[in-house]
Amino acid sequence: MLVVDVSYHNGVINWQKAKAAGVVGAIIRCGYGRDFTKYDDTKYKQNMDGALAAGIKVGVYIYSYAKTIESAKSEAAHVLRLVNPYKSRISLPIYYDLEEPGTESGAKERAIAFGNIIEANGYTCGVYASAYWWDTYLKGLERFTKWVAKWGGDKPTKYSNMDLWQYDAYGKVDGIGSGVDMDKPYGKVAEILAGVDPDKGGKVMVELSVLKKGDKGSEVFTVQSILRAQGYKYEGALIKTDSSYGKITENCVIAFQKKNSLVADGIVGAKTWDKLLKG
């Protein structure tokens, strides 16, 4: 499953094209810093409205400049002002983006202050940071879902409660004109995007299609994206994410099924979907 995170830096986005290219979730920047309207992201409303209209599930993030608890609380107020009109339509977490040089000291305590306010208002709070920040400045912060930035290489497996992995900052997605941050979901975020209710025993809320050779569309893209992220290859090259279920995709699905002790028929049914989505 493909998630992108965007801000005004990505320009005007054609969300219908992005959805057709396989984007199922978007984390949209609402602003940066303290609660002043001049610090709102100028494309926030346009991106929220466009993504929701396209049927893409959304979450929100704010870039933090806070150096004090008071400033962190103001940043939480900034988020709430902008997200409350969309409250019933936000299905993914609200993330606190911690990366600004000079704000390292006390970052964990400010994240807790921010999260207290976000959670008290009925939202799920998460924290975004690089692997270096998590290892150096945010040790012991286990309360919130983690969004870990680690570009290239293998999935970072040592972070408990990691629901998003930002694996690329220069991805190419139809409908988004500039290089875009690319993210892979895990845990509750992956379950929500797959139409599963994580708080009701994993009950499926939407039906996923049975996929086979000859099929096309966003669900095929999702399968290809998951297999590509796991390193599946055909004749030495990573599987392509072209939304078309051809011979290469079929062979990679069969290899995945064999590895996971499933019936190796090249058909993505309920059991194969289940293994794919659990990462």
Backbone as numpy.savetxt, mean C-alpha at the origin, in Angstrom:
# Nx Ny Nz CAx CAy CAz Cx Cy Cz
-0.79 -7.70 -5.59 -1.63 -6.51 -5.59 -0.76 -5.27 -5.59
-1.14 -4.30 -6.36 -0.32 -3.10 -6.51 -0.95 -1.93 -5.76
-0.17 -1.31 -4.88 -0.55 -0.09 -4.18 0.45 0.99 -4.58
-0.04 2.21 -4.79 0.84 3.34 -5.05 0.63 4.38 -3.96
1.66 5.19 -3.71 1.47 6.36 -2.86 1.85 7.59 -3.65
1.01 8.62 -3.55 1.11 9.77 -4.44 0.94 11.08 -3.70
1.42 12.15 -4.35 1.24 13.51 -3.87 1.15 14.43 -5.09
1.17 15.73 -4.85 1.10 16.66 -5.98 2.28 16.48 -6.92
3.36 15.92 -6.44 4.55 15.70 -7.28 4.24 14.80 -8.47
3.21 13.99 -8.36 2.85 13.07 -9.45 1.94 13.69 -10.50
1.61 14.96 -10.33 0.81 15.67 -11.33 -0.63 15.20 -11.37
-1.27 15.40 -12.51 -2.67 14.99 -12.69 -2.69 13.51 -13.05
-3.39 12.74 -12.25 -3.43 11.28 -12.42 -4.74 10.86 -13.06
-4.65 9.97 -14.04 -5.83 9.34 -14.63 -6.08 8.06 -13.84
-6.96 8.14 -12.86 -7.16 7.01 -11.96 -7.85 5.84 -12.62
-8.68 6.10 -13.63 -9.31 5.00 -14.35 -8.25 4.16 -15.07
-7.28 4.82 -15.69 -6.19 4.09 -16.34 -5.34 3.35 -15.31
-5.09 3.99 -14.18 -4.29 3.35 -13.14 -4.99 2.09 -12.63
-6.31 2.17 -12.46 -7.08 1.00 -12.01 -6.98 -0.11 -13.05
-7.12 0.25 -14.31 -7.04 -0.76 -15.38 -5.65 -1.38 -15.45
-4.63 -0.64 -15.01 -3.25 -1.15 -15.01 -2.96 -2.02 -13.80
-3.94 -2.15 -12.89 -3.75 -3.05 -11.77 -3.65 -2.41 -10.40
-3.76 -1.09 -10.31 -3.70 -0.43 -9.01 -4.99 -0.71 -8.25
-4.86 -1.27 -7.06 -6.04 -1.58 -6.25 -6.11 -0.74 -4.98
-4.99 -0.10 -4.63 -4.96 0.74 -3.44 -4.07 1.94 -3.64
-4.38 3.04 -2.95 -3.57 4.25 -3.05 -3.48 4.91 -1.68
-2.28 5.29 -1.30 -2.06 6.07 -0.09 -1.76 7.50 -0.56
-2.64 8.42 -0.22 -2.64 9.76 -0.80 -2.17 10.78 0.24
-1.21 11.60 -0.14 -0.74 12.62 0.79 -1.78 13.71 0.94
-2.13 14.02 2.20 -3.08 15.10 2.44 -2.36 16.42 2.68
-1.14 16.35 3.19 -0.41 17.59 3.46 0.90 17.31 4.14
1.45 18.36 4.73 2.74 18.24 5.40 2.81 19.28 6.51
3.33 18.88 7.65 3.52 19.82 8.75 2.25 20.19 9.48
2.30 21.32 10.21 1.25 21.71 11.14 -0.03 22.10 10.42
-1.08 22.30 11.21 -2.42 22.46 10.66 -2.67 23.87 10.13
-2.08 24.15 8.99 -2.37 25.38 8.26 -2.75 25.00 6.84
-3.76 25.66 6.30 -4.24 25.27 4.97 -3.17 25.43 3.91
-2.21 26.33 4.12 -1.14 26.50 3.13 -0.24 25.27 3.04
-0.38 24.37 4.01 0.40 23.14 4.00 -0.41 21.94 3.52
-1.60 22.18 2.98 -2.37 21.10 2.36 -1.72 20.70 1.04
-1.76 19.41 0.71 -1.30 18.98 -0.61 -2.29 19.47 -1.66
-1.79 20.16 -2.67 -2.67 20.82 -3.64 -3.45 19.84 -4.53
-3.04 18.58 -4.56 -3.75 17.58 -5.36 -4.53 16.58 -4.48
-4.60 16.86 -3.18 -5.23 15.90 -2.27 -6.67 15.59 -2.65
-7.50 16.59 -2.72 -8.92 16.34 -3.01 -9.10 15.72 -4.39
-8.37 16.21 -5.36 -8.47 15.66 -6.71 -8.08 14.19 -6.72
-7.02 13.84 -6.00 -6.59 12.44 -5.95 -7.57 11.56 -5.18
-8.09 12.05 -4.07 -9.06 11.27 -3.30 -10.31 11.02 -4.13
-10.85 12.06 -4.72 -12.08 11.91 -5.50 -11.86 11.01 -6.71
-10.73 11.16 -7.38 -10.45 10.36 -8.57 -10.25 8.90 -8.26
-9.48 8.61 -7.20 -9.22 7.22 -6.83 -10.50 6.53 -6.38
-11.29 7.20 -5.56 -12.53 6.60 -5.08 -13.51 6.37 -6.21
-13.59 7.32 -7.14 -14.50 7.17 -8.29 -14.11 5.99 -9.16
-12.80 5.68 -9.19 -12.31 4.55 -9.99 -12.46 3.21 -9.26
-12.91 3.25 -8.02 -13.06 2.00 -7.26 -11.79 1.54 -6.58
-10.86 2.46 -6.38 -9.59 2.14 -5.72 -9.72 2.45 -4.23
-9.30 1.54 -3.38 -9.35 1.76 -1.94 -8.24 2.73 -1.53
-8.55 3.62 -0.59 -7.61 4.68 -0.26 -7.25 4.69 1.22
-6.03 5.16 1.46 -5.55 5.57 2.77 -4.90 6.93 2.59
-4.36 7.48 3.66 -3.84 8.85 3.63 -2.52 8.89 4.39
-1.63 9.81 3.99 -0.44 10.05 4.80 -0.15 11.54 4.90
0.54 11.92 5.96 1.02 13.29 6.13 2.53 13.24 6.38
3.25 14.12 5.70 4.70 14.22 5.88 4.97 15.08 7.11
5.69 14.52 8.08 5.90 15.20 9.35 7.18 16.04 9.35
7.04 17.25 9.90 8.18 18.11 10.20 8.30 18.34 11.71
7.49 17.64 12.48 7.39 17.92 13.92 8.69 17.62 14.65
8.99 18.52 15.61 10.10 18.29 16.53 9.63 18.29 17.98
8.35 18.59 18.17 7.78 18.62 19.51 6.46 17.85 19.52
6.03 17.45 20.71 4.74 16.77 20.85 3.62 17.69 20.40
3.72 18.98 20.73 2.69 19.93 20.32 2.55 19.96 18.80
3.66 19.95 18.09 3.62 19.96 16.63 3.03 18.67 16.08
3.35 17.55 16.71 2.78 16.27 16.27 1.27 16.27 16.43
0.79 16.83 17.52 -0.66 16.93 17.73 -1.30 17.84 16.68
-0.60 18.91 16.31 -1.11 19.81 15.27 -1.16 19.09 13.93
-0.18 18.23 13.66 -0.20 17.45 12.42 -1.36 16.47 12.41
-1.70 15.90 13.57 -2.86 15.02 13.65 -4.14 15.81 13.36
-4.24 17.04 13.88 -5.39 17.89 13.60 -5.48 18.22 12.12
-4.32 18.41 11.51 -4.24 18.69 10.07 -4.87 17.54 9.29
-4.48 16.32 9.64 -5.03 15.15 8.95 -6.54 15.06 9.15
-6.99 15.19 10.37 -8.41 15.02 10.67 -9.27 16.04 9.92
-8.80 17.26 9.81 -9.55 18.27 9.06 -9.78 17.82 7.62
-8.80 17.16 7.04 -8.88 16.79 5.63 -9.54 15.44 5.39
-9.41 14.52 6.34 -9.97 13.18 6.10 -11.42 13.04 6.56
-11.85 13.85 7.50 -13.20 13.65 8.04 -14.31 13.69 6.99
-14.21 14.53 5.94 -15.26 14.48 4.91 -15.31 13.14 4.16
-14.24 12.35 4.25 -14.18 11.06 3.56 -14.25 9.88 4.53
-14.60 10.13 5.78 -14.42 9.13 6.83 -15.00 7.77 6.49
-16.21 7.75 5.95 -16.86 6.47 5.67 -16.27 5.77 4.45
-15.37 6.44 3.72 -14.85 5.90 2.47 -13.36 5.57 2.54
-12.74 5.83 3.68 -11.32 5.51 3.85 -11.21 4.12 4.47
-10.65 3.19 3.73 -10.58 1.80 4.21 -9.18 1.38 4.63
-8.17 2.14 4.24 -6.78 1.82 4.58 -6.30 2.79 5.67
-5.17 2.51 6.31 -4.74 3.33 7.45 -4.38 4.77 7.08
-4.30 5.59 8.13 -3.71 6.93 8.05 -2.28 6.80 8.56
-1.32 7.20 7.72 0.09 6.98 8.05 0.80 8.29 8.39
1.68 8.18 9.36 2.54 9.29 9.80 3.90 9.08 9.17
4.27 9.95 8.25 5.49 9.81 7.44 6.67 10.44 8.19
7.55 9.58 8.70 8.71 10.03 9.48 9.99 9.81 8.69
10.56 10.90 8.21 11.81 10.79 7.45 12.59 12.10 7.39
12.01 13.20 7.84 12.64 14.50 7.69 13.93 14.60 8.52
15.07 14.92 7.88 16.32 15.10 8.62 16.17 16.16 9.71
16.70 15.86 10.87 16.62 16.79 11.99 15.46 16.52 12.93
14.60 15.54 12.57 13.45 15.22 13.44 13.60 13.84 14.08
14.79 13.29 14.02 14.98 11.92 14.50 14.73 11.79 16.01
15.27 12.73 16.79 15.17 12.64 18.24 13.71 12.78 18.69
13.24 11.80 19.46 11.88 11.85 19.98 10.82 11.44 18.98
11.23 10.88 17.84 10.25 10.54 16.79 9.24 9.50 17.28
9.71 8.53 18.06 8.81 7.48 18.54 7.72 8.06 19.44
8.10 8.97 20.33 7.14 9.57 21.25 6.14 10.45 20.49
6.60 11.14 19.47 5.69 11.98 18.68 4.73 11.11 17.87
5.22 9.97 17.39 4.33 9.06 16.66 3.20 8.57 17.56
3.52 8.28 18.80 2.50 7.82 19.74 1.48 8.92 20.00
1.95 10.16 20.17 1.04 11.28 20.39 0.13 11.49 19.19
0.69 11.39 17.99 -0.09 11.51 16.75 -1.12 10.39 16.67
-0.66 9.16 16.90 -1.53 8.01 16.78 -2.66 8.00 17.81
-2.40 8.51 19.02 -3.45 8.59 20.03 -4.65 9.38 19.50
-4.37 10.48 18.84 -5.44 11.34 18.33 -6.13 10.70 17.14
-5.36 10.12 16.24 -5.95 9.48 15.05 -6.86 8.34 15.47
-6.39 7.48 16.37 -7.19 6.34 16.81 -8.42 6.77 17.61
-8.28 7.83 18.40 -9.42 8.32 19.19 -10.54 8.81 18.29
-10.22 9.12 17.05 -11.23 9.59 16.10 -11.71 8.48 15.17
-11.39 7.24 15.49 -11.97 6.11 14.78 -11.23 5.62 13.57
-9.98 6.05 13.37 -9.19 5.61 12.23 -8.10 4.64 12.68
-7.59 3.86 11.74 -6.41 3.03 11.98 -5.17 3.85 11.68
-4.22 3.85 12.60 -2.99 4.63 12.42 -1.83 3.71 12.06
-1.00 4.17 11.13 0.22 3.48 10.76 1.37 4.48 10.73
2.58 3.96 10.67 3.77 4.80 10.59 4.60 4.38 9.39
5.00 5.36 8.57 5.89 5.14 7.44 7.29 5.58 7.83
8.27 4.75 7.52 9.67 5.13 7.72 10.54 4.17 6.92
11.75 4.59 6.66 12.72 3.72 6.00 13.16 2.61 6.95
13.72 1.56 6.39 14.24 0.48 7.23 15.27 1.04 8.21
16.07 2.00 7.76 17.09 2.59 8.64 16.44 3.30 9.83
15.39 4.08 9.56 14.69 4.76 10.65 14.08 3.74 11.61
13.45 2.69 11.08 12.86 1.69 11.97 13.93 1.05 12.85
15.08 0.79 12.28 16.15 0.12 13.02 16.85 1.05 14.01
16.86 2.35 13.71 17.68 3.28 14.49 16.87 4.16 15.44
15.76 4.69 14.99 15.02 5.69 15.77 13.66 5.22 16.27
13.14 4.12 15.71 11.77 3.71 16.05 11.72 2.32 16.68
12.82 1.87 17.22 12.85 0.56 17.86 11.82 0.51 18.99
11.08 -0.60 19.02 10.10 -0.78 20.08 8.73 -0.20 19.77
8.59 0.48 18.64 7.29 1.04 18.27 6.49 -0.04 17.56
5.77 -0.82 18.33 5.04 -1.96 17.79 3.53 -1.74 17.76
3.09 -0.63 18.30 1.65 -0.41 18.44 0.93 -0.21 17.12
1.60 0.42 16.16 0.95 0.79 14.90 1.42 -0.11 13.75
0.56 -0.23 12.75 0.96 -0.95 11.55 2.15 -0.24 10.91
3.08 -1.03 10.36 4.31 -0.48 9.79 4.23 -0.42 8.27
4.70 0.69 7.73 4.90 0.86 6.29 6.40 1.09 6.13
7.08 0.11 5.57 8.55 0.11 5.54 9.05 0.41 4.13
9.92 1.40 4.02 10.55 1.74 2.75 11.91 1.06 2.66
12.04 0.18 1.69 13.32 -0.49 1.43 13.33 -0.80 -0.06
14.01 0.05 -0.82 13.96 -0.05 -2.28 14.92 -1.12 -2.78
14.40 -1.96 -3.65 15.22 -3.02 -4.24 15.43 -4.17 -3.26
15.93 -5.27 -3.81 16.22 -6.43 -2.98 14.98 -7.19 -2.58
15.15 -8.01 -1.57 14.08 -8.88 -1.11 13.17 -8.20 -0.10
12.01 -8.78 0.10 11.08 -8.27 1.10 11.75 -8.22 2.47
11.61 -7.08 3.19 12.15 -7.02 4.55 11.28 -7.84 5.49
11.81 -8.94 5.98 10.99 -9.89 6.74 11.09 -9.71 8.25
11.99 -8.87 8.73 12.21 -8.82 10.18 11.25 -7.89 10.90
10.39 -7.18 10.15 9.52 -6.20 10.79 8.14 -6.80 11.06
7.83 -6.99 12.33 6.51 -7.49 12.69 5.47 -6.40 12.40
4.27 -6.84 12.11 3.16 -5.90 11.88 3.41 -5.00 10.68
4.17 -5.47 9.68 4.38 -4.70 8.46 3.25 -4.99 7.48
2.48 -3.95 7.16 1.36 -4.11 6.24 1.63 -3.53 4.86
2.68 -2.73 4.71 3.06 -2.20 3.40 4.57 -2.18 3.28
5.06 -2.57 2.11 6.48 -2.48 1.78 6.62 -1.59 0.55
7.26 -0.45 0.71 7.56 0.43 -0.43 8.87 -0.06 -1.05
8.75 -0.69 -2.23 9.90 -1.37 -2.81 10.51 -0.62 -3.99
9.87 0.44 -4.46 10.37 1.18 -5.62 9.86 2.61 -5.55
10.72 3.57 -5.89 10.31 4.98 -5.90 10.17 5.53 -7.31
10.42 4.71 -8.30 10.40 5.20 -9.69 9.61 4.26 -10.60
8.52 3.72 -10.07 7.72 2.78 -10.85 6.98 3.45 -12.00
6.59 2.65 -12.95 5.84 3.13 -14.11 4.45 2.50 -14.10
3.44 3.34 -14.08 2.05 2.89 -14.06 1.26 3.71 -15.06
0.52 3.05 -15.91 -0.31 3.75 -16.88 -1.28 4.67 -16.14
-1.38 5.92 -16.60 -2.25 6.89 -15.96 -1.53 7.82 -15.00
-0.31 7.45 -14.61 0.50 8.29 -13.73 1.75 8.68 -14.51
1.85 9.96 -14.83 2.86 10.39 -15.79 4.29 10.33 -15.30
4.53 10.50 -14.01 5.89 10.50 -13.50 6.18 9.19 -12.78
7.46 8.98 -12.45 7.81 7.81 -11.66 7.04 7.85 -10.35
6.55 6.71 -9.91 5.66 6.69 -8.75 6.14 5.66 -7.74
5.91 5.94 -6.46 6.25 4.99 -5.40 5.35 3.76 -5.53
5.96 2.59 -5.45 5.25 1.32 -5.58 5.32 0.56 -4.26
4.18 -0.01 -3.87 4.09 -0.67 -2.57 3.41 -2.02 -2.70
3.86 -2.96 -1.89 3.23 -4.29 -1.84 2.57 -4.45 -0.47
1.29 -4.83 -0.46 0.57 -4.97 0.81 0.72 -6.35 1.44
0.65 -6.36 2.77 0.66 -7.60 3.54 -0.38 -7.47 4.65
-0.57 -8.53 5.40 -1.41 -8.47 6.59 -2.80 -7.95 6.32
-3.28 -7.09 7.24 -4.64 -6.58 7.14 -4.86 -5.73 5.90
-3.84 -4.98 5.49 -4.00 -4.17 4.28 -4.26 -5.06 3.08
-3.50 -6.15 2.94 -3.72 -7.07 1.83 -5.11 -7.69 1.89
-5.56 -8.02 3.10 -6.88 -8.62 3.24 -7.99 -7.64 2.86
-7.83 -6.38 3.25 -8.82 -5.36 2.89 -8.86 -5.17 1.38
-7.69 -5.12 0.75 -7.64 -4.92 -0.69 -8.21 -6.12 -1.45
-8.09 -7.29 -0.85 -8.62 -8.49 -1.49 -10.11 -8.68 -1.23
-10.70 -7.76 -0.47 -12.11 -7.89 -0.16 -12.38 -8.83 0.99
-11.40 -8.95 1.88 -11.54 -9.82 3.04 -11.67 -8.95 4.28
-12.57 -9.31 5.19 -12.73 -8.60 6.44 -11.81 -9.22 7.48
-10.67 -8.55 7.81 -9.70 -9.16 8.73 -10.21 -9.26 10.16
-11.28 -8.53 10.50 -11.79 -8.55 11.86 -12.96 -9.52 12.04
-13.28 -10.26 10.98 -14.37 -11.22 11.07 -13.91 -12.59 10.57
-12.75 -13.00 11.07 -12.24 -14.33 10.76 -11.83 -14.50 9.31
-11.50 -13.39 8.62 -11.06 -13.48 7.24 -12.18 -13.79 6.28
-13.41 -13.46 6.62 -14.54 -13.74 5.74 -14.43 -12.95 4.44
-14.54 -13.62 3.32 -14.43 -12.96 2.03 -15.65 -12.09 1.78
-15.41 -10.82 1.39 -16.49 -9.87 1.16 -16.79 -9.72 -0.33
-15.82 -10.03 -1.18 -16.05 -9.99 -2.62 -15.50 -11.27 -3.23
-16.01 -11.64 -4.37 -15.60 -12.88 -5.03 -14.44 -12.61 -5.97
-13.36 -13.36 -5.83 -12.24 -13.26 -6.76 -12.46 -14.24 -7.90
-12.11 -13.82 -9.09 -12.35 -14.65 -10.27 -11.40 -15.84 -10.31
-11.87 -16.93 -10.90 -10.99 -18.04 -11.25 -10.29 -17.66 -12.55
-8.97 -17.66 -12.52 -8.19 -17.18 -13.67 -7.50 -18.34 -14.37
-7.43 -18.24 -15.69 -6.74 -19.26 -16.48 -6.18 -18.61 -17.74
-5.42 -19.39 -18.47 -4.78 -18.90 -19.70 -5.82 -18.30 -20.64
-5.51 -17.10 -21.15 -6.42 -16.39 -22.04 -7.15 -15.24 -21.37
-7.16 -15.22 -20.02 -7.84 -14.14 -19.30 -6.98 -12.88 -19.31
-7.65 -11.74 -19.12 -6.97 -10.44 -19.05 -7.62 -9.60 -17.96
-6.89 -8.56 -17.51 -7.48 -7.62 -16.58 -6.67 -7.43 -15.31
-7.25 -6.64 -14.39 -6.54 -6.23 -13.19 -6.24 -7.40 -12.25
-7.10 -8.41 -12.21 -6.82 -9.55 -11.35 -5.63 -10.36 -11.86
-5.49 -10.45 -13.17 -4.30 -11.10 -13.74 -3.06 -10.30 -13.37
-3.17 -8.97 -13.45 -2.05 -8.09 -13.06 -1.66 -8.35 -11.60
-2.66 -8.51 -10.74 -2.40 -8.77 -9.32 -1.60 -10.05 -9.15
-2.02 -11.13 -9.82 -1.29 -12.40 -9.75 0.14 -12.21 -10.24
0.30 -11.55 -11.37 1.63 -11.34 -11.93 2.51 -10.52 -10.99
1.93 -9.48 -10.37 2.69 -8.63 -9.46 3.19 -9.40 -8.25
2.32 -10.27 -7.70 2.72 -11.07 -6.54 3.83 -12.05 -6.92
3.67 -12.71 -8.05 4.68 -13.68 -8.49 6.00 -12.98 -8.82
5.91 -11.81 -9.43 7.13 -11.06 -9.75 7.86 -10.65 -8.47
7.09 -10.17 -7.47 7.69 -9.76 -6.20 8.37 -10.93 -5.50
7.88 -12.15 -5.78 8.47 -13.35 -5.17 9.58 -13.96 -6.03
9.88 -13.29 -7.15 11.03 -13.70 -7.95 10.78 -14.78 -8.97
9.52 -15.03 -9.35 9.22 -16.08 -10.32 9.65 -15.65 -11.73
10.32 -16.58 -12.40 10.91 -16.28 -13.71 10.49 -17.32 -14.74
10.64 -16.94 -16.00 10.45 -17.87 -17.11 11.59 -17.64 -18.08
12.35 -18.69 -18.32 13.52 -18.62 -19.20 14.46 -17.49 -18.78
14.65 -17.37 -17.45 15.63 -16.44 -16.90 15.16 -15.03 -16.68
13.96 -14.68 -17.13 13.45 -13.31 -16.99 12.26 -13.29 -16.03
12.19 -12.26 -15.18 11.07 -12.12 -14.26 9.76 -12.01 -15.03
8.71 -12.59 -14.48 7.40 -12.53 -15.10 6.99 -11.08 -15.33
6.38 -10.79 -16.47 5.94 -9.43 -16.78 4.56 -9.17 -16.19
4.30 -7.90 -15.87 2.98 -7.50 -15.37 2.24 -6.80 -16.50
1.74 -7.59 -17.45 1.09 -7.03 -18.63 -0.43 -7.27 -18.64
-0.96 -7.80 -17.51 -2.40 -8.03 -17.35 -2.97 -9.07 -18.30
-2.12 -9.85 -18.95 -2.57 -10.86 -19.90 -2.05 -12.25 -19.47
-2.97 -13.18 -19.28 -2.63 -14.51 -18.77 -2.23 -15.42 -19.95
-0.93 -15.37 -20.24 -0.40 -16.18 -21.32 0.42 -17.34 -20.82
1.24 -17.89 -21.71 2.04 -19.08 -21.40 3.00 -18.83 -20.25
3.63 -17.65 -20.23 4.61 -17.36 -19.19 3.94 -17.30 -17.82
2.80 -16.61 -17.75 2.07 -16.53 -16.49 1.63 -17.92 -16.03
1.14 -18.70 -16.97 0.69 -20.06 -16.63 1.83 -20.88 -16.05
2.99 -20.82 -16.68 4.14 -21.60 -16.20 4.57 -21.13 -14.80
4.52 -19.82 -14.56 4.91 -19.30 -13.24 3.88 -19.69 -12.18
2.60 -19.69 -12.54 1.56 -20.13 -11.61 1.78 -21.60 -11.25
2.07 -22.42 -12.25 2.31 -23.85 -12.00 3.50 -24.04 -11.05
4.55 -23.27 -11.28 5.72 -23.35 -10.40 5.35 -22.95 -8.97
4.54 -21.91 -8.83 4.08 -21.47 -7.51 3.24 -22.55 -6.85
2.35 -23.16 -7.62 1.50 -24.21 -7.08 2.30 -25.41 -6.60
3.29 -25.80 -7.38 4.14 -26.93 -6.99 4.89 -26.61 -5.69
5.41 -25.39 -5.59 6.17 -24.99 -4.40 5.29 -25.01 -3.15
3.99 -24.73 -3.32 3.08 -24.64 -2.19 2.17 -25.86 -2.03
2.57 -26.96 -2.68 1.85 -28.25 -2.56 0.39 -28.15 -2.96
0.13 -27.38 -4.02 -1.21 -27.25 -4.58 -1.31 -28.08 -5.87
-2.53 -28.28 -6.34 -2.70 -28.94 -7.64 -2.09 -28.04 -8.71
-1.12 -28.57 -9.45 -0.37 -27.76 -10.42 -1.06 -27.78 -11.78
-2.19 -27.05 -11.86 -2.97 -27.03 -13.10 -2.90 -25.70 -13.83
-2.18 -24.71 -13.25 -2.07 -23.40 -13.91 -3.32 -22.55 -13.81
-4.29 -22.98 -13.01 -5.54 -22.23 -12.83 -5.54 -21.60 -11.44
-5.80 -20.29 -11.40 -5.80 -19.59 -10.11 -7.22 -19.64 -9.54
-7.46 -20.66 -8.72 -8.72 -20.80 -8.03 -8.60 -20.34 -6.59
-9.57 -20.71 -5.76 -9.64 -20.22 -4.38 -8.38 -20.56 -3.57
-7.89 -21.81 -3.67 -6.74 -22.21 -2.87 -5.46 -21.50 -3.31
-5.31 -21.32 -4.62 -4.13 -20.60 -5.11 -4.20 -19.13 -4.73
-5.38 -18.52 -4.87 -5.55 -17.13 -4.42 -5.17 -16.99 -2.96
-5.62 -17.92 -2.13 -5.37 -17.85 -0.70 -3.86 -17.84 -0.42
-3.12 -18.74 -1.07 -1.66 -18.79 -0.87 -0.98 -17.53 -1.40
-1.44 -17.04 -2.55 -0.86 -15.82 -3.13 -1.04 -14.62 -2.20
-2.22 -14.45 -1.67 -2.54 -13.26 -0.87 -1.91 -13.30 0.50
-1.56 -14.48 0.98 -0.92 -14.57 2.28 0.58 -14.34 2.20
1.09 -14.14 0.97 2.51 -13.81 0.82 3.42 -14.95 1.21
